[in-house]
Amino acid sequence: MTRAARRIAPAYPAAPAEAGGSKPGTRQRALVEALALFDAQGVEMTTIEEVRDAAGISIGSLYHHFGSREGLVTALYEDLLGRYRTTMAAELARHDGARALLEAFVKSHIAWSMLNPAAARFLAEHRHHRALAEAETRLQHGTTDFLRPLVRRLKPAIAAGILKPLPPELLLSLVIGPVQNWLRMARAGRTSLKPGAAAQRLTDLIWDAIAVPAAIRKTRKT
């Protein structure tokens, strides 16, 4: 990677548990440089030799850690996804109540994506990359494990008649889908809404879609 390219290379998202200032190891350096190269010139146009040169490591070390270029793509996807989920889980743990959880999810998801645009682009655009085919089962299980605690925390609100009795997958689709769609529009420059305003509007709209109207809840109580 050229010196000029290094100055504009995207920041790699930090995981909350990482020690500040610690020097990344060989594997992590490769992931950092791979994200920068993939974001700048595309996955298909990036060779493993370019990643080797940018990271300043040997080709043998790269193959030791990842096995192939496809293995590097998979490892990068899983590492970024894990960092996103760690951040989200830590934030959601700070909130209680269905509405507070919804607002925390929407705001945190948008904030993370805006703070880590290269990582968010990579996760959004390469979920169905052929390199991830062998990891599909692992990725699906990881998604289930990540979402299960959130669904479990929402069940009392469903039982109390605050949220509509929707199947978990439909409930989550109504939450995640609009946020992902707005982020795609933001990446394409097709929205004038600022992230904070978008997060608030989306929270209100999603809540209206998944919550039992207050008037109906009041009628059921009387």
KABEL-V776183 format. One record per residue. N is the residue number from 1. NEAR is the number of other ideal C-beta (glycine too) atoms within 10 Angstrom. Layout:
<<N;NEAR> <N;NEAR>>
//
This chain:
<<1;16> <2;7> <3;6> <4;8> <5;13> <6;11> <7;7> <8;9> <9;18> <10;17> <11;13> <12;22> <13;19> <14;13> <15;14> <16;10> <17;8> <18;12> <19;6> <20;5> <21;5> <22;8> <23;7> <24;13> <25;10> <26;14> <27;18> <28;16> <29;18> <30;25> <31;21> <32;20> <33;23> <34;27> <35;24> <36;23> <37;22> <38;23> <39;19> <40;15> <41;12> <42;10> <43;19> <44;8> <45;10> <46;21> <47;10> <48;18> <49;11> <50;15> <51;27> <52;18> <53;14> <54;21> <55;23> <56;11> <57;19> <58;11> <59;12> <60;9> <61;15> <62;23> <63;15> <64;12> <65;17> <66;21> <67;12> <68;12> <69;19> <70;18> <71;17> <72;24> <73;22> <74;22> <75;19> <76;25> <77;20> <78;16> <79;20> <80;21> <81;18> <82;14> <83;20> <84;21> <85;16> <86;17> <87;20> <88;17> <89;14> <90;13> <91;17> <92;17> <93;11> <94;9> <95;16> <96;11> <97;14> <98;20> <99;15> <100;12> <101;17> <102;23> <103;19> <104;19> <105;22> <106;25> <107;19> <108;20> <109;22> <110;21> <111;15> <112;17> <113;22> <114;16> <115;14> <116;22> <117;15> <118;18> <119;24> <120;22> <121;18> <122;23> <123;16> <124;13> <125;15> <126;18> <127;11> <128;8> <129;15> <130;9> <131;18> <132;17> <133;10> <134;11> <135;17> <136;10> <137;8> <138;12> <139;15> <140;10> <141;10> <142;15> <143;13> <144;10> <145;10> <146;16> <147;15> <148;11> <149;12> <150;18> <151;14> <152;10> <153;16> <154;22> <155;12> <156;12> <157;19> <158;18> <159;10> <160;11> <161;14> <162;17> <163;20> <164;15> <165;9> <166;15> <167;8> <168;15> <169;10> <170;11> <171;19> <172;18> <173;12> <174;15> <175;23> <176;15> <177;11> <178;18> <179;20> <180;14> <181;11> <182;21> <183;21> <184;14> <185;13> <186;19> <187;15> <188;8> <189;7> <190;9> <191;15> <192;7> <193;14> <194;11> <195;17> <196;12> <197;11> <198;22> <199;22> <200;15> <201;14> <202;22> <203;21> <204;13> <205;12> <206;20> <207;16> <208;9> <209;13> <210;20> <211;18> <212;16> <213;10> <214;9> <215;8> <216;11> <217;13> <218;9> <219;9> <220;9> <221;7> <222;4>>
//
